[in-house]
Amino acid sequence: MNKNDSGSAVDGRSMLRRAFLAAGLLWLVFMALRYGVIENDLLPRGCGPGGSDSSLSCWLTWLLTQSFLEQRLGIVALVFGVLGFLGGIRLCAWIGWLTGIVGLVLYSPDYAAVGALLGLFTLLRIYMKC
């Protein structure tokens, strides 16, 4: 494909490759977290509510649990995906896309799927202007 005057077609494809590479790497990391740590019951037990224990592992366990409790991660992806889609905001689209990928892995598929798709559609619209 030839470059147009601004060279955006070639740059756009490069950015989309980066988007899919980032999503793939993020997916691998969080799949390892889900099946290697969460599903194998390797999270610490006996932590106080709200990560009140002083250990870093208890605080990280609380934070991880809060991210997928009531699909909060999916709702974050949806909000950023909608903001990116309606406003054409590149940063919001990236956050919606990547947070949606993480939400799909970490038990928040309903809202995360929509947020990821809206973010991806926005990235396609922004970067594939020919």
C-alpha positions in Angstrom: 0.0 0.0 0.0 1.4 3.4 -0.9 1.7 6.2 1.5 -0.6 9.1 1.1 0.5 12.7 1.6 0.7 12.5 5.4 1.9 8.9 5.5 -1.0 8.0 7.8 -1.9 4.7 6.2 1.5 3.1 6.9 1.7 4.6 10.3 -1.9 3.5 11.0 -1.2 -0.1 10.2 1.9 0.0 12.4 -0.1 1.4 15.3 -2.8 -1.3 14.8 -0.1 -4.0 14.8 1.1 -2.5 18.1 -2.5 -2.5 19.4 -2.9 -6.2 18.7 0.5 -7.0 20.0 -0.2 -5.1 23.3 -3.5 -6.9 23.6 -2.0 -10.3 23.0 0.8 -9.7 25.6 -1.7 -8.4 28.1 -4.0 -11.4 27.4 -1.1 -13.8 28.0 -0.1 -12.1 31.3 -3.6 -12.1 32.7 -4.4 -15.6 31.5 -1.3 -16.7 33.4 -2.5 -14.7 36.4 -6.0 -16.2 36.2 -5.1 -19.9 35.7 -1.7 -19.8 37.5 -2.7 -17.9 40.6 -6.4 -17.3 41.0 -7.8 -20.7 39.8 -5.0 -22.6 41.7 -5.9 -20.9 45.0 -2.5 -19.4 45.4 -3.8 -16.1 46.7 -3.1 -15.6 50.4 -5.9 -16.4 52.9 -6.6 -14.8 56.2 -6.2 -11.3 55.0 -8.4 -8.7 56.7 -11.2 -6.9 54.9 -10.0 -4.2 52.5 -6.5 -5.4 52.4 -6.0 -4.1 55.9 -3.1 -6.4 56.7 0.2 -4.8 56.2 1.6 -7.3 53.7 1.8 -6.4 50.1 0.3 -9.8 49.0 -2.9 -9.1 51.0 -3.3 -5.7 49.5 -2.7 -7.0 46.0 -5.2 -9.8 46.6 -7.8 -7.3 47.7 -7.2 -5.1 44.7 -7.4 -8.0 42.3 -10.6 -9.2 43.9 -12.2 -5.7 43.7 -11.3 -5.4 40.0 -13.7 -8.2 39.0 -16.2 -8.0 41.8 -19.5 -6.9 40.3 -17.8 -6.6 36.9 -16.1 -3.3 37.9 -13.3 -3.9 35.4 -15.8 -4.4 32.6 -17.6 -1.2 33.6 -14.3 0.7 33.4 -13.7 -0.7 29.9 -17.2 0.2 28.8 -16.9 3.8 30.1 -13.6 4.4 28.3 -14.7 2.6 25.2 -17.8 4.7 25.0 -15.8 7.9 25.6 -13.3 7.0 23.0 -16.0 6.0 20.5 -18.3 9.0 21.0 -15.5 11.6 21.4 -12.9 10.1 19.1 -10.5 10.3 22.0 -7.5 8.1 21.2 -6.3 7.6 24.9 -9.8 6.6 26.0 -10.0 4.2 23.1 -6.7 2.6 24.0 -7.8 2.3 27.7 -11.1 0.8 26.7 -9.5 -1.7 24.3 -6.8 -2.9 26.7 -9.0 -2.9 29.8 -11.6 -4.8 27.9 -9.1 -7.5 27.0 -8.2 -7.8 30.7 -11.9 -7.8 31.7 -12.6 -10.6 29.3 -10.0 -12.7 31.1 -10.8 -11.6 34.6 -14.5 -12.5 35.0 -16.1 -9.4 33.6 -17.1 -10.4 30.1 -20.4 -8.6 29.7 -19.3 -5.0 29.8 -15.7 -5.6 28.9 -16.6 -7.1 25.5 -18.5 -4.0 24.5 -15.9 -1.7 25.8 -13.1 -3.5 24.0 -15.0 -3.5 20.7 -15.9 0.2 21.0 -12.2 0.9 21.7 -11.1 -1.2 18.8 -13.6 0.4 16.4 -12.3 3.8 17.5 -8.7 2.8 17.0 -9.6 1.5 13.5 -11.4 4.7 12.7 -8.6 6.9 13.9 -5.6 5.0 12.5 -7.0 3.7 9.2 -7.9 7.0 7.7 -6.8 6.7 4.1 
